Structure formats: C-alpha cells, structure tokens
Amino acid sequence: MLVVLVALLAVATPSASAAPAGLGAMPPLVWRLSTSSPAPLVGDAASDALYKTCGAPDEGLRSVAMRNAGRLARGEPTLPSDELAFTLRAAGLPYVWPRAWTMRGPDLAPEKVSEELGKFVAKATTLGVRRCGVARLVSAEGTKIVSVVTADVLADLERLPTLARVGEWITLKGKMLVPASDAKVVLLGPRGQPRTVLASLSGDDVRATFSVDQPGEWVVQVLASASTGPRPVIEAHILAGTAAPLRFAETAAPGEEAAAGAADDKAALLAMINAARVSEGLKPLSTDGALDKVALIHSVRMRDLRTVGHELGDGALSDRLTDAGVVFHSRGENLAAAATVARAHRALWLSPSHRANLLDARFKRLGLGLTKSEDGRVWVTELFVD
C-alpha cells in the first residue's frame, strides 16, 4: 500500500467527496467581502474525528484545506507557504503562520491517519487557541486524500473590509486571546516602506484607524507583545480601488536571485538581505561575528522548543545583546521557520513588520543564525543593530 505524507511551516466520519474526472486547472479564488474571525464550522463536517487532534473546527480553514486537497487530486503539489497564507486572506481569515498537512493513499486507516496527524501537530508548540480545517477527497483514480490546515490564533478580528475606496478611512477592531502588554498596527502599501500607525490596547481590545491612500493591495498587520515577545497576531489584505486577484501570482522577493552560487545557506541569506536593501536604495549591512553567535543560540533555542518567538526564556533581545558585549543604540530582530532559506526570506519580506527591519536605514550591522531540525526545516534569526 502506498501512503504519502506531506507537511508544510484522516472511526466514523463523514464520507469523502469524490473529485470529478477530467479536472482542469485550479478554480479561481473567490474573495470574501471582509476579513474576520472566528469562523465556526457547523454541520456534519464539524463532526470529523480529526478535530479532536488538530483543533477547533474553522469554516475558513476547512475551505483552504479543501483547495489544497483539490491540488493533490489534480496531481499538483501542496500549497507552498506563501500561497497558503494568501489563500487564507482570500478566505477572509486574519490568522498568521498557518500550517498544512496532507496524507494520501488508496486505503487510509483512520487510526494511522490520526496518529500521523498527531505527530504533525506535536512538532509545534501551540500558542493561543489552535484552530483547524479538515477536508477529504477521492481523486478520479481512487486515491484518498486528507488535507488539514491549522493555525495558532492569538487574536480575533471584527469585520474589516476587503474592498475599499482609495483614501477611505478604515477602523480596525481586534481582541487579544492571550495576555499582551502592547500592540501596534503596521501597514504595507502598494508602494514605499511599511509604516506604523497609532493603535491602542485597552484590556484585550485593540483599536486603530488608518487611511488606504494609494490604489492597490494593502497588508495590515497587528503586532502584539505576548509571552514570547512581539509577534504578528492579525493580518489582513485590503484592496483599494482595485479588483481582487483571481489567482496567486508567485513573486520572488527582492534579493532572491543574489543567492545563486552561494557557498551555504548563511551566505545565501546574507546575499538576499543586502541585495534587497540595495534594491530599495539602502546600503548593505556588514556582518558581525558577535551578533552571529547571539543569533545562532536563539535559532537553536527556537528549534529545540519548536516555536518562533523573541523571548523564549533566554531574555529579551536587548538583554541578549548586552550579555554578549554588543554595543548598540537601535536594534531589531526577524525570526522565521520555513522549508528553505529562500522561503524564509520571502516570508519576512511579505510581512510588514519584518520588512521594516530589513529596510531600516539606521541599521549598519547584521547577525545571522541558521539551524535545521530533523525534518529539514530551517530556523532563522536575523539581528540588526546600528
């Protein structure tokens, strides 16, 4: 029996849907008119036994899982991380850093599927509330497919419009699901560098008002300081005076081409970061051995704890730098875990708050720490100081 397991960052259950023969290309994306959460799943689909393993049933995550299953039924690969996140935005979900898992074969024993899904879930430390979507398909050739998409949810979002007029003022209302000490909203417009707008955190409520003053696609990100330090907790796309894209267009981040021929992953990442800065008219960063050591220690800690966070019991960034004898006035830290270094660079570039560090003109020195887990995932720490 051939069973294939794929993971990206299947007891009595409803019967699987059959994929019609002769499937063509992936159908176009259908964008929700607003982004909001939670999105509870009701009906028979919510009774799938796998939700006991992967998290609270979520309607939007199930729709993304179904789209991923459709790709496999067509003989295509699973959704890569950047397209997975983009598909969540089209589905109207504000969740950050989703993860996808699939299993397929001619005969999938429920116990085996549940066991393998449990292993996937256990590979990451859960922060906040874990939500999940489960989809099942049978391909035209009879292959059974189970697709799961999960997300750790640290905050929920009231309805935020997906479509807006150029110049329209938008009010964001979010609610933290975990304790947070402060929050800010970072905007990435169609052109220019990210900018931070005034936001308030009162109890669990996050509020901000801003204008989408350029035509095109805007990325809105809420950054909150929680137990593991500052991290994105909400993300949404707003299309100002432009139509919603019907398909994901994979676009390399600036600098990716500079990694060709690099001696190793660290050299590749350095080349990508500096090429991205130069493309925006900024000076490249010089490497710093002391910063490299601090960065590597933190990457190893993230790998061992199976979580991405700025504060993981080894102190805040300022403390870690001071303990290492690093002199600085301004500092920044980007963290990522991805299938490849190029994917990590792309994810950080697409994130407004992380791109702000990459393109901060104050920074002059850079430290890089990279390590891999047994599954081949690369854990990245980028340290920036002036």
Disulfide bonds with the S-S distance in Angstrom:
Cys54-Cys132 1.99
